[in-house]
Amino acid sequence: MEVIIDQNSGYCFGVEYAIQMAEEAMKDIEVLYCLGDIVHNSMEVQRLHAKGLRVISREELQALHDCKVLIRAHGEPPETYELALRNNIELIDASCPVVLKLQNRVKAAYDKTADVKGQIVIYGQPGHAEVVGLAGQTHDEAVVVKTEEDLSQIDFSRPVTLFSQTTKSTEGFYHMKAMIEERIAQAGGEAGLKNFDANDSICRQVSNREPQLRKFAAENDVIVFVSGRKSSNGKALFAVCKAHNEQSYFIENETELRPEWFRPEDRVGVCGATSTPMWLMERVRDNLLSNPEFEPAL
């Protein structure tokens, strides 16, 4: 059995930058707080916990004073920064530059369209950390849509400005855009469509992985996709693999591998999400090559 790791998989710049900042900060202090999981991968969270990183919730942040708190790549709403000032909390801001730029765009669009009662619509996962930060730029007035059923929250007779969570599927965004256009046309005709502004705000480092993964999935007999189950990006990229190779399997770590997925002659491709560390994909590969369970029968 041959096992290949997709060299295009692994951390995106934003996640890698946040982890580097956390590890650098922990050289000088015993405990560094992190507002939410630094990355949606339990194995990496456990590794960093052993070094002193402590994950806290927004509720727990309220009670902290005179300490250091890391803001992860997903970004935060304005009220987090306001609370930090009140509680004398030093923020180590590892917000991804792509996310920060999008936050500014959302706020600018919200301010610009307020006079005409415009609506900011975000295509994303409700409750996702990035989406919480984006909605915070609109005083939480933005409409978050994930499925077609969510479109009922939008008033299609009013101007609509559409953005996307940076890690969503490009295909999914344009499908949502088309459905909104259709509903606007039904509500107000061509005049209504003039008040629709759709912004493809998906991170290109993320979206470029889709065509790369399609090719990788087609080139291998079996795909082992490694990702945390909380990862929105992981779910989207695994769907790409599954669509182009039915023999695709989603795992969080090497303990979830199953011998019945493989044949001795298979070429196995190991890949992952933008939140999957390379060391974890290497561990999966090494387990496939060294574990007697996966050795070809003599």
Rosetta blueprint (number, residue, H / E / L):
1 M L
2 E E
3 V E
4 I E
5 I E
6 D L
7 Q L
8 N L
9 S L
10 G L
11 Y L
12 C L
13 F H
14 G H
15 V H
16 E H
17 Y H
18 A H
19 I H
20 Q H
21 M H
22 A H
23 E H
24 E H
25 A H
26 M L
27 K L
28 D L
29 I L
30 E L
31 V L
32 L E
33 Y E
34 C E
35 L E
36 G L
37 D L
38 I L
39 V L
40 H L
41 N L
42 S H
43 M H
44 E H
45 V H
46 Q H
47 R H
48 L H
49 H H
50 A L
51 K L
52 G L
53 L E
54 R E
55 V E
56 I E
57 S L
58 R H
59 E H
60 E H
61 L H
62 Q H
63 A L
64 L L
65 H L
66 D L
67 C L
68 K E
69 V E
70 L E
71 I E
72 R L
73 A L
74 H L
75 G L
76 E L
77 P L
78 P H
79 E H
80 T H
81 Y H
82 E H
83 L H
84 A H
85 L H
86 R H
87 N L
88 N L
89 I L
90 E E
91 L E
92 I E
93 D E
94 A L
95 S L
96 C L
97 P H
98 V H
99 V H
100 L H
101 K H
102 L H
103 Q H
104 N H
105 R H
106 V H
107 K H
108 A H
109 A H
110 Y H
111 D H
112 K H
113 T H
114 A H
115 D H
116 V H
117 K L
118 G L
119 Q E
120 I E
121 V E
122 I E
123 Y E
124 G L
125 Q L
126 P L
127 G L
128 H L
129 A H
130 E H
131 V H
132 V H
133 G H
134 L H
135 A H
136 G H
137 Q L
138 T L
139 H L
140 D L
141 E L
142 A L
143 V E
144 V E
145 V E
146 K L
147 T L
148 E H
149 E H
150 D H
151 L H
152 S H
153 Q H
154 I L
155 D L
156 F L
157 S L
158 R L
159 P L
160 V E
161 T E
162 L E
163 F E
164 S E
165 Q L
166 T L
167 T L
168 K L
169 S L
170 T H
171 E H
172 G H
173 F H
174 Y H
175 H H
176 M H
177 K H
178 A H
179 M H
180 I H
181 E H
182 E H
183 R H
184 I H
185 A H
186 Q H
187 A H
188 G H
189 G H
190 E H
191 A H
192 G H
193 L H
194 K L
195 N L
196 F E
197 D E
198 A E
199 N L
200 D L
201 S L
202 I L
203 C L
204 R H
205 Q H
206 V H
207 S H
208 N L
209 R H
210 E H
211 P H
212 Q H
213 L H
214 R H
215 K H
216 F H
217 A H
218 A H
219 E H
220 N L
221 D L
222 V E
223 I E
224 V E
225 F E
226 V E
227 S L
228 G L
229 R L
230 K L
231 S L
232 S H
233 N H
234 G H
235 K H
236 A H
237 L H
238 F H
239 A H
240 V H
241 C H
242 K H
243 A H
244 H H
245 N L
246 E L
247 Q L
248 S E
249 Y E
250 F E
251 I E
252 E L
253 N L
254 E H
255 T H
256 E H
257 L L
258 R L
259 P H
260 E H
261 W H
262 F L
263 R L
264 P L
265 E L
266 D L
267 R E
268 V E
269 G E
270 V E
271 C E
272 G E
273 A L
274 T L
275 S L
276 T L
277 P L
278 M H
279 W H
280 L H
281 M H
282 E H
283 R H
284 V H
285 R H
286 D H
287 N H
288 L H
289 L H
290 S H
291 N L
292 P H
293 E H
294 F H
295 E L
296 P L
297 A L
298 L L
